[in-house]
Amino acid sequence: MQWQPIATVPDEIKRDGTRILATDGEEVCTSEAKGKYIDGSTVWIKHSELEDIGAPGETWIVHAKWTPTHWMPLPPPPGGADE
């Protein structure tokens, strides 16, 4: 797998919440698309910085705006006990 420009993420991945590996050139983390900002750019959630501030039964997620530059699919999980 090789890093690809973030603009090449397929629309299907942006719509269905598929997690990807993403980087902004400094950090690498799992990420997923969560809609769009007013300016039309994609909201990328950086899983390493999510904070759930909701009361029991409610979910509010707080995150800072993050603009990854590159992405790649996550590798498949290990297939068995010997891996």
N, C-alpha and C positions, 0 to 999 in steps of 0.2 A: 504494500500500500504506500502511496505517496501523498503528500500534502497537495491539496487543490485550492484554488482561490474560493473564498466563501461565497462569491456570486454564483458558483457552479452547483451549490446545493440544490438538488431537485425539489420542485414545488411539493411533491408528495411527502418528502421528508419534513418539510416545513409545516405541512398541514397536519400530519398524523402524530407529531410529537416524538418521532424517532430520535433517540440520543445519538450524538456524534462526538468525536474528538475534535476539539477546536483550539485554536491558538491565536493570540494577538501579537505573536512574535516574542513575548516574554513568558507567558504562562500557557500551560496545556491543561485542559480539563474537559470533562464531559459537559455537553451543552445541548439545548434543544430550543427550537423556535417556539415563541408564544405570542403570535400576533404581530402587529405593526405599530410603530410610533406614528404620531401625527404627520411627520415628514415622509412617511411611507417606508422607512427602513425597517428591517426585521428586528423584532425584540429577541435577542439571544439570551437565554437564561444560563448563567454560569453556576453549575451545581455546587461548586466548592464554596459559594457565598450565599446560598439560600438561607433565609431565616423565616421560620414560621412564627408569626406573632399572634395567631388567632386564639380566641378563647376556645374551650372545649366545644366541639361541634361546629366550629367555624375554621376556615383556612384563609389566612392572609399571608401572602408571600412577599417579602421585601427583598429587593436586589438592586444593585447599582447598574447603571447602563454600561454594557460591555460590548465592544465592537471587535469581534474576531476577524482576522484577515484570511485564515486558511482553515480547512477542515479535512477530515477523512472518516470513513465509516469505522465504527468500533469493530475490533476483531471478534470472532465468535468466542464464546466461553469454552473453557477446557472440556473435552469430550468424555473424559473418564478419569478414574482414580489414578491411572498410570501417567497422566499428563501433568 
